[in-house]
């Protein structure tokens, strides 16, 4: 069974990887034409098969007001000063 997995790389881009589940072993197959596992996958696709879709990305928990301030590098007092409160 093949499945598509998406990963976010260090620079924030999405990377798509083909995953083959072989019993308890999982193989991550690079999309490289020289790779025999990738060639096997392409032949499997040519037979009319389709991989399972990627899992949906989890919805992140919404940030609290305090977390938003911290992410912006502000304190409550600094925000009040900026707003003239």
N, C-alpha and C positions, 0 to 999 in steps of 0.2 A: 504494500500500500504506500502510495506517495502522498505527501501533503506539502502545501506551500506554507512557509513560515516567513514572517517579516520581522526584521530586527532594525532597531535604530542604531546607527553607527555613532562613533564618538563625535563626528562633526554634525550630527543631527539628521543625516540622510537615512532613508530607508534602504535596507538591503534585503533582497529576496533570496531565500535559500530553499532548495528542494530537500525534503526529508523523506527517507525511506525507513519504514519501521519493519525490522526483520526480527520477529519474536520480541525479545527483550532489548535488542540492540537497535540503536537509532543511528543512521548514517546521515551526515550533512553533506550533500553533494554540491560541489561548486559548479557553476554554469560555465564549464570549460570544455570545448569540443574534444580536447585531448584526453579527457577523463572518461574511462570506460563506463563508470557508473552513470555519468551524464548521457553517454551514448545509449545505454540501456534504457534510460528514462525517455529519451527522445523516440526510440523505437516503440516503447510502450504507448507514448502519446500518439504515434502514427497509426497504431492499431485502433484508435478511437477512444482510448481511455482518457479520463480526466482526473487530475489530482484533487484531493480534498481541499476546500478553500482554507485560507488562513483563519485562525481563531480571531474573533473580534478583539480589538484593542480595549483593554479595560478603561472604564471611565474614571478619571482621577477624582478623588474626593475634593470638593470645593475648598479653597483656602479660607481660613478665618480672617477677619479684619487684621488681627495681630500678625498673622503669617504674611499677609500682603504687605504690611508696613515693613516687616523684617526683610522681605524679598526686595523691597525698594530701598533698603538701607536707612530707613527712617524710624524714629521713635515717635510716640504719641505727642510728646512735647514739641518735637521738631515740626510735625505736621500742623499742630495748633499754631505754631509761629508762622508757618507758611500761609496759613489761612487767616491769620490775624485774629485769632481767638484768644 
